[in-house]
Amino acid sequence: MKRGFWALAVGTAMSVFGSGAMAGVSYDASLASPGWYNGTGNPNGGFTVDNENGVEVGLRAKLRQSNSVIDSPSNVYVVPGGPQTGSPTHAAWNYEFSINLSGAGLTLNDIASHTTLTITDLTNSASATVNPLTYWGDNSGYGTGGKDQPAVPSDFGVQNSENPAFGDFPLHGTYNDFAPDTYRFTLNVVDNAGVQLASDSIDVIVAPLPSSLVAGLALLGGLGIVVTAKRLRRTAAI
């Protein structure tokens, strides 16, 4: 059973890695000042960050039960299936986004009409698109006076950390805590004239595997197919 799950998760990972890296995007990166301000005690770092036109966009997946970030060498994040330890109403992982418009001299009001977050279930061919500025009412904002809760249109920054087990997960109807799956999150920052300013994308592989195998799978993003195959053979033999 373990070997079957492993093969399925690795096959999904291979298909994702085949798409190649995104030009101009930083991996395993920290957000520029003011950093990560959503919530309390949540560290900066581990983001896939796109910087274009003075706009910084960051996306990451993070384990809820850990104070550490996922240090992925690419825009692919491997997370365990199942609920958060000690909290059965939460999935073990969160998806988190950040938009910082300060370098462009813009505010959230300037991108309020057309900015989108699209979440695609690559395993089950389902997709949903929302406006992240309005879909969630608990976004944290950042402006000239510091942090706002919730965000206001005059802020130049906005962030949130959400959980796929929540009822407001855009693909909640098809989400299964214990199923192997791959989700693609794409955040497009578009001004009110319809001009795209920046875009960021990550893939989150939900791998319901023993923790030792999950840790090994997370390394695949920086390895070639030949090296990966050798490691898989060694793992299968254990």
N, C-alpha and C positions, 0 to 999 in steps of 0.2 A: 504493500500500500504506500509506504513512504517513497519507494522508487517511482511509482506511478505518478504521484503528486509532483515529485521532483522533475520528472520528464516533461510534464505538462507545463510547469512554471518556466522551465528553461526554454521550451519551445516558444512560449509567448515572449520571453525576453529576447530571444534571437530575432524574432520578427520585428520587435520594436527597435532594437539596436541597428537593424539593417537600414533604417531610415537616415542614419548619419547625424552628425552634430549640426547645430544651428550656428551660422556665422554670426560673429559679433556678440555672442552670449557668453557670460561667465558662469561657471559651475562651482558648486560648493562655496558660494560667495556670501559675504555679509552685506547687508543693506547699508547704504550711505546714511549719514546723519539725517534724521534723528534715530536711525536704526529701527529695531523692532519694538514698538510701544504698545501693541495690542495685548491686553491682559496683564498679568503680573508674573514675574519669575520665568518667563519664556525667553530663551536665549536667542541672540542674533546668529546668523550663519546657516550654512546648509542650503542656501537658496540657489535656484537657477534664475539669473538676473539678466535682463535685457536693458540696455541703455541706448536710447535713440532720441534725437531732437530735444535733449534736455529732460527727458522723461525716463524715470527708472521704474521698471516693473519686475517684481519678484514673485516667484511661486516655489512652494516646497511641500513635501509631505513630512510629517513628523510623528513619532510615537508619543501618545498621550502620557504613558507611564514613565517617560524618560526625560531627564533634564538636558540630555544631549541631543544634538541634531543628527540627521542622517548625512554622512559625508559621502555623497555620490559623486563620482568623477564625470557624470553626464547628467542629462535631464531626466534620468530614469531612477525612480525610487522604489525599493522593494520593501513591503510592509507585511506583517503577519495578518492572517485572517483571524476572526473571532473577536470577542469583546475585550475591552480594556480590563486588565486585572483589577478585580474588586469593584467594577462598575459595569454591570451587564447591559445597561442601557446605552453605552458608548462603544463604538468600534475602537479597535486598538490604535487607530491612527487618525490624524486630522489632516486636512488640506488647508493651506494658508496662502494668502495673497497680500501683496503690498503694491501701492501705486504712489509714486512721489513725483509731483509736478513742479517742484521748486526751481529746478534748473531751467524750466521753460517759462517761468513766470506766470504760470496758469493756476487756476483753482479748480476744484471739483465741479463747480458750476459750468466751466468751459468744456467739460467732457461728459456732461450729465445725460445727453440724449442718445448717444450711439455706442458707448463703451459696453463691451460684452464679455461674459465668461461662458465659454462653451465646455460642457463636460460630455465626453463621449465614452460609452462603454464599448471598447473594441472587441470584447469577447462576445457580447450579445447584440451588437449592432443597434445600440440605442443611443440617443443624443438629446441634450437639452441645452438651451441657451437662455441666460438671464442677464439682467443688468446688475452687476455686483454693487453698484452705488445705491440702488433702491430695493433690491430683492431682500436683503437682510437689514433689519432695523437696528442691529447692535454693532454696526461698523464703528471702529475707532478712527477718529480723524486727527490730523495735526495741522495747526496753522501758526500764524505769527505769535499767538498767545500760548502756544504749547498744545497739549493733548486735549481733544474734545471727545466726549462720550455721550451721545453718539456723534458721528461726524456731521459737519454742517457744510453747506455749499461753498463757504468762503475758505475752507481748509485747502491746503495744497497737497495733503497726504491722506490716504485711507488704507486701512488694513482690517483683516478679519481672519479668524481661525475657526473652521467649521468641521463638523463630524459627519461622515456618511450615514451614520445610524439615525441621525436626526430626521424628523418628519419633513423638514424643509430642504433636505438634500434634493437637488433637481432631478436625480434619477432614483429617488427613494423607492419607487414602485418596483424596480428590478434589482435593488441592492440585496445581496445575501452575504451576511457576515462571514460565512464559512466556505464560500465558493471561490475557487481560483478565478481571478479576473484581472483585467487591465483597463485602467481609466486614463483617458487623456484630458488634461485641463489646458485650455487655451484662453489666455486673457488678452484681448485686443483693446487698447486705449485709443479712442477715436474722438476727435473734437466735434463740436456741434455743427460744423460745416461738412462733416462726413469724411474728414481726412484722417487716416490712420497715423498716429504718432509713434506708437510702439506696440510690440506684440511679444508674448512669452508663452512657452508651452512646456509642460512636463507630462511624463507618463508614470503612473503609479501601478505597480504590479502587486496585487494582493495574492500572497502565496501562503496558503494554510499548511505550512511545513514545520517540522521541528526547528527550534531556534538555531541550532548549529547549521542546518542547511540554509535557512533564510540568510544568515550572515554570509555564507559562502556565495549565495546567489547575488547579493548586493555588489560583489566585486566584479561581476561580469561586464559591467559597463566599460571598464578600461582594458579589457582583454580581447585578444584576437580569437577567431573561431578555433584555430588549432590548439591554442593553449587551453581554451575553455573545454574542448573535447577531452583533453588529457585529464583535466581536473574532474570532469564528470565521471570518467572511468574510475579514477581513484575513489571518488565518493561512493559510487555504486558498489565498489568492492568491499567497503567497510561494513 
